[in-house]
Each structure stands twice: as structure tokens, then as C-alpha cells.
């Protein structure tokens, strides 16, 4: 893994002021960032009025890196209070930032939430939580969070993932690796393009893990109109069910993703935007203090309407009983 520089897009001062004022107005009107339908409607209205400079910086990912860092937002470390002890205790901490993130997500596409995760909120709090140190979820700390596609088990997963930094005193890095940068031979690509194995729900979806239905086999790789894409979560893929040849090809893919992986250490106010069809992301291990100063990210997930990057067969998957909630419906 390298510490390669991620592409950066800078919001100018006028854009930052415009975004802050729009978010503060929505917050003043509703007094919360909890995303009720009327608040979402106001966010959609406000996003429509945002200026062209903001829209330009929110344009689709346009390099093989499959990601970019959006800079310029301001975070007042004192005003936001201490890092919550878990997502469940976060409440409205950083509410204005939640709404700013929703505004940007709305410019990029359609924010989504999950019925079975963080009470259906459209902005998640990612913080280390006592008792979850060893899990393969965002609440962990002591273990490497393995590179993965966000919500890889589900056909309704996000096209874009937004990770916004509120606090990161220890410069803890998010890892990211793009399938467009790996080198695999055609035989491995062909083998991994076959739907040979399922991807099971991760530990953040306890209800989905108890779903009574046959897990669908899905491809790891496939060709979309603009290049190779992937659906990848080794921590929740039962590799023991695969043939030796498939396991060997999967290991070579893992090795290649590790080779091209970059470490992105976010500072407060920076947002990492990841194309979830091209890039797997993870996190280096760290020792949580649980004293209010630990790393704190906000997460938003985005569908891009009309995007055609996934196999048609995904439409037949049951999604383990989980449903993605679209912020805006036609």
C-alpha cells in the first residue's frame, strides 16, 4: 500500500459560504438533521438552487483512481462536541454538517438509507465503539478493516460513497484501491466474472444475517460499458465453497488490490468520494481511546439515477430482506 495522493477538488470560499448558509437555513427551519420526508424535500429544493461551481466539483468521478477528495468545508471541533461513543448516541451531533453532506449528495445523485442500519438515517456516524473492536464493520478499531465494496451483499448498494471527516487527530487512514489500476490476466478476469459464490450480509445487518433464503451467487468482476468493475467483500465471502482455481484467482485479485492501494488520511472538513463500483475501501487498525477525541466520520451513500454499471441479473436478488430507502422518489 502506498500513500499516493488522491485527486483533490477544492471548493472556493464563495461555494463554502453558500453551502453553509443553505445547510444552516434548513437546520433552522427543522431544528434537526433527522431526515423526515419534509426535511428531505427542503434539502432537494435547496440543492437545486446551488451554484454551478459547487455542481462542477460534484461532477462524476473522472479518473481511473475512482475517487476524489473534496476540500473546503469547515468543521469547528469545539462546536461539534466530543466524538460519540457509538452511532446510537450521536443524535444530532454535527447536524449542520449532516445537512451539508446531504446537499452535496443530492447534487451527485439520490441519497439512500437502509431500514436495518442506524435507524434508517441518511447520514451515518462512523466512530469506534467499545465491544466492537474486532468486527469487520465501521465500529471496529483494533483490526484492519478489510478492503471491500460498501454493502456488497445487496443489489441496491450505493454507486457513490461519501466519507466526511469530523475529527481525526491520529491521522488514521482510509485505504482505497481501484480495479482500473490492477493487472490481471484474461483467464483470471473470466473466472472471477462467473457467479460462483455469494456475498453474505456483514455484521452491521443483524436482521439480514438471519434471512431465510438461499444466498445468490454473484460475480466478483464484470465489464461495464466504460471498463472493468467489481463487487468484493472477502470477509463475508465463503471462499471454502470455491474451486481451487477460483480461490487462486481471487487471491491474485486481492494481491493486486493491495499493490495499488492508497492510504488517504482525511482532515476535518474533507470528504472522500468513492465510486463504489470501481474502488474497494477499508481502514488501518488503531487503538481507540473512548475519551471523546477518537476518529469520527460521517457517511452518506448515493444512487446515481440511470447509471448502468451492473449485471442485469442483480435485479433478481432478494437482498436478504433488506431495502434501500431512496431519499427522493419520482
Residue, then its C-alpha position, 0 to 999 in steps of 0.5 A: x500500500x502506498x500513500x499516493x495522493x488522491x485527486x483533490x477538488x477544492x471548493x472556493x470560499x464563495x461555494x463554502x459560504x453558500x453551502x453553509x448558509x443553505x445547510x444552516x437555513x434548513x437546520x433552522x427551519x427543522x431544528x434537526x438533521x433527522x431526515x423526515x420526508x419534509x426535511x428531505x424535500x427542503x434539502x432537494x429544493x435547496x440543492x437545486x438552487x446551488x451554484x454551478x461551481x459547487x455542481x462542477x466539483x460534484x461532477x462524476x468521478x473522472x479518473x481511473x483512481x475512482x475517487x476524489x477528495x473534496x476540500x473546503x468545508x469547515x468543521x469547528x471541533x469545539x462546536x461539534x462536541x466530543x466524538x460519540x461513543x457509538x452511532x446510537x448516541x450521536x443524535x444530532x451531533x454535527x447536524x449542520x454538517x449532516x445537512x451539508x453532506x446531504x446537499x452535496x449528495x443530492x447534487x451527485x445523485x439520490x441519497x439512500x438509507x437502509x431500514x436495518x442500519x442506524x435507524x434508517x438515517x441518511x447520514x451515518x456516524x462512523x466512530x469506534x465503539x467499545x465491544x466492537x473492536x474486532x468486527x469487520x464493520x465501521x465500529x471496529x478499531x483494533x483490526x484492519x478493516x478489510x478492503x471491500x465494496x460498501x454493502x456488497x451483499x445487496x443489489x441496491x448498494x450505493x454507486x457513490x460513497x461519501x466519507x466526511x471527516x469530523x475529527x481525526x487527530x491520529x491521522x488514521x487512514x482510509x485505504x482505497x484501491x481501484x480495479x482500473x489500476x490492477x493487472x490481471x490476466x484474461x483467464x483470471x478476469x473470466x473466472x472471477x466474472x462467473x457467479x460462483x459464490x455469494x456475498x453474505x450480509x456483514x455484521x452491521x445487518x443483524x436482521x439480514x444475517x438471519x434471512x431465510x433464503x438461499x444466498x445468490x451467487x454473484x460475480x466478483x468482476x464484470x465489464x461495464x460499458x466504460x471498463x472493468x468493475x467489481x463487487x468484493x467483500x472477502x470477509x463475508x465471502x465463503x471462499x471454502x465453497x470455491x474451486x481451487x482455481x477460483x480461490x487462486x484467482x481471487x487471491x491474485x485479485x486481492x494481491x493486486x488490490x493491495x499493490x495499488x492501494x492508497x492510504x488517504x488520511x482525511x482532515x476535518x472538513x474533507x470528504x472522500x468520494x468513492x465510486x463504489x463500483x470501481x474502488x474497494x475501501x477499508x481502514x488501518x487498525x488503531x487503538x481507540x481511546x473512548x475519551x471523546x477525541x477518537x476518529x469520527x466520520x460521517x457517511x452518506x451513500x448515493x444512487x446515481x439515477x440511470x447509471x448502468x454499471x451492473x449485471x442485469x441479473x442483480x435485479x433478481x436478488x432478494x437482498x436478504x430482506x433488506x431495502x434501500x430507502x431512496x431519499x427522493x422518489x419520482 
